[in-house]
């Protein structure tokens, strides 16, 4: 609210000392418009009466002209204030009008005082007494008319009283002095009444202005609340009747009218009980502000209301009413429930997930005397299906796997869980070995049957199961899980598609494997104990060594020579195969570069190395460092290596072929789709798996496989190598079947290179 500082001085003499508000100035203006016309009428009448009394004694310009001029001025000012009653001026116009009137009023009083002095000297005793009466009555009348121009009224009183006292000094009459004293007393009293009246007037105006301001603020607040995008209601705390609801509340009520006994238009005046099945509880919350704020969710049919209740308090802090804000959160609740479900259940199979399984396992093991059986299930061959058929087929396969597991594991208190990927777990309410292994066998059988996916396609996978029992094999969740995992590992090592129960020997094997991993890591870091042996591949007609296969060997300081069948799988499983493969490739290329017969060197590449995008750079860098021509290097891959990521693997082999490196297909005949790979990539050499050669003399079907592969090589223009030739009879058979090259103990066992021969001989002699 704007405050006013008067240009002519402080407008609160004998007042409160407060700065005037704009509302008070406007109110004074309108009061002046009511009283000032009366003041001007009084001035005109009294002036003509005074002029008439002195008409015979004073000159005409004093008795007639002066009243006429005063009348003209008063008529002009009176007309202006009469028009002001109908006007709606601005604040600046109000201030200007009040200031101008104050100045003009003082000027008019001064002129009248001078006129009175001029008339005094022409009058006799009687006319002079009337002059004193004129000044007194006019002064009092004008003071009251200027009640809302206090400065002007005070100055007028001062000028009038000074005028009378001067006239008293001139006349020296006691009657005149008494009249002057009477006017002084009346002026003081009148100004006191004026000040008190003005103070009350100011308080009234300011209170009304404050009330209007609060009313506007309240109206603005109500409009804001009414148009808020949040549903708001207020309730009478004594009767629990809804006494306010904004537009959003009514709109939301309209959307759920079918669930309520009221309509949106009848909301105000209705009891809040219509929203609750237990009104007494709700009333108890609303009645006591100590219960607030309060949050709750209310279900109405298939809808959910989110309700927040807060207390509205007055400025003195007492509780006025509760305010309710609410919203329909049905979709949000559904989303929250879905998120909560996904946090505890697998979205694909709808089985409990790892979190739920862990909590269930902990709860069961924590119950005194509780016995638990844990089956750890891992699918055999699922990764191959997922990689070759696509994730869509893989997901459909997992759904069918889950469905079969539900049918098998349907006993009371049996919990089936998908831990993730192709791993599942089953919790049993007992520790019976017989029943646990029986269920494990049923799982293996159920998952070993063909799956019908993607219309007419039939897919076969399998399952391996590890079994651990509590408390026999451990009473802590982590211990039981680790031992079930050890049993699962043993089942896979046993050939997959089987079940194994945990035993202490398995833990020893795992510990030995972990220790072997650590020692292999140390050997790779230092290079101590790791060697590369070479086994010759011989051309049958000429007896010449055409190439040598590089084979990794590890001499353990305590265990002696460790079989590659032990440490190579460990390297693949723990991520050391890249480091081991780089070591073998580097040693083989450097050794071959020194061979006088310039035979080729063949290096095996693990499935873990192929398709990662690093093999081509590794081979290029190794050839450059060793100086070995690319044409003398042969990279041997197995069919299973290609299956892991066939597209990327083939691209890497093509890049190596462009460098001049030769590519051989190892262990041909034991893979999943041999002919398909021969069609996809033109290999330089195919090696027949040694198992066919060893059994060819006793088993005609194995001899037929050797013959078929040799014939296929001739038709494709690919050199065929028969592995595992250990006797002359086997040599004659593979020669008769059409093989040109052989590899086996008949021609030579794997042996170290010349640089390592003396060191290895010393190691062997020490043992």
Buried (B, 14 or more C-beta within 10 A) or exposed (E): EEEBEBEEEEBBEBBEEEEBBBBBBBBBBBBBBEBBBBBBBBBBBBBBBBBEBBBEBBEEEBBBEBBEBBBEBBEEBBEBBEEBEEEEBEBEEBBEBBBEBBEEBBEBBBBBBEBBBBBBEBBEEEBBBBBBBBBBBBBBBBBBBBBBBBBBBBBBBBBBBEBBBBBBEEBEBEEBBEBBBEBBEBBEEBBEEBBEEBBEBBEEBBEEBEEEEEEEEEEEEEEEBBEBEEBBBBBBBEEBBBEBBBBBBBEBBEEBEEBBEBEBEEBBEBBBBBBBEEBEEBBEBBBEBEEBEBEBEBEBEEBBBBBBBBBBEEEEEEBEBBBBBBBBBBEEBEEEEEEEEEEEBBEEBEBBBBEBBBEBBEEBBEEEEBBBBBBBBBBBBBBBBBBBBEEEBBEBBBEBBBEBBBEBBEEEEBBBBBBEEBBBBBBBBBBBEEEBBEBBEBBBBBBEEEBEBBEEEEBEBBBBBBBBBBBBBBEEBEBBBBBBBBBBBBBBBEEBBBBBBBBEEBBEBBEEBEEBBEBBBEBBEEEEBBBBBBBBBBBBEEEEBBBBBBBBBBBBEEEEBBEBEBBBBBBBEBEBBBEBBBBBBBBBBBBBBEBEEEBBBBBBBBBBBBBEEBBBEBBBEBBEEBEBBBEBBBBBBBBBBBBBBBEBBBBBBEBBBEEEBBBBBBBBBBBEBBEEBBEBBEBBBBBBBBBBBBBBBEEEEBBEBBBBBBEBBEEBEBBBBBBBBBBEEBBEBBBEBBBBBBBBEBBBEBBBBEEBEEEBEEBEEEE
